C-alpha cells in the first residue's frame, strides 16, 4: 500500500502538470515511514542500495498503475465549463457555489464516471437549487450543454451523499 500510495502521488503530479522528482517522492514517503514506525529519521543517500530499490519499486508500481488504467489518464475537470454555462444561463451569482461543488466533486468518482460537461451541469443544477435560482425548462437547459437529466441527478445524488458523511478527522501520521 505504501508503494502504491507513493506511485499514485508521483503519477498525479505528472497528470496535473506539477511533476515532482522521484527522489523527492521517495524522501517524503521514507520520512513518513520513519515517523510512523517511531524510528530515527535517517538520511537516504541517493547512491545507496535502499534508494535504488525504492526508486525501482516506484517506477515499476507506476507502470502497473498505468497498465491497470489502460493508459487512459486524461481527466478533464468540470471547472472550465462552469463559467461558460453560467454566462449562457445568465446566472453569474451561482459561480462560487458551483465552483465549490465542482471542487468537492473531485473527492468522488464523478470525474471518471461522467463526462465533464455532465458534472458541470450537475453542479450548476445543485447550485441553482441551493440558491433557489430558476433555470430554463422549455427546452431543458442541459440539452444545450450535451448532458442528460439522469446524469445530472446522479451527480446531485453523489454530492448529497458526500455531504451526508461525517467530517474528516485528523489522524496523526506517527504513533
Buried (B, 14 or more C-beta within 10 A) or exposed (E): EEBEEBBEBBBEBEEEEEBEEBBEBBBEBBBBBBBEEEEEEEEBEEEEEEBEEBBEBBEEBBEEBBEEEEEEEEEEBBBEBBBEBBEEBEBEEBBEBBBEBBEBBBEBEBBEEBBBBBBBBBBBBBBBEEEEBEBEEEEBBBEEBEBBEEBBEBBBEBBEEBEEEEEEEEEEEEE
